[in-house]
Amino acid sequence: MLQLFIYFSHSVCNKLGSGKIFSWGSNSDGQLGVGDTADRLAPTRVMGIQDDIVQLSAGCVSSAALTGRFFFIHSHSVLSCFSNVM
């Protein structure tokens, strides 16, 4: 199963069970989570999250991923990680 979230200017995608996230579109605030602020015209692998993804989300200048153990947010070129997610 494929999860796809499209916000106004960027998108994130995950094949459930693969542990791989791809993102593309506007990246002016680092919302794609690819380590820079260059826009991407094609899906680009988001590195750093190895766990299976339960849920994805995309917002104005952020993207988020929920795993069984962690909640990750990419915003303003910073990857934040929170544990003990219920």
ABEGO torsion letter per residue (X at the ends): XBBBBBBAABBBBBBBGAGBBBBBEBAAAGAAGAGBABBBABBBBBBGBABBBABBBBBAABBBBBBAABBBBBBGGBBBBBBGBX
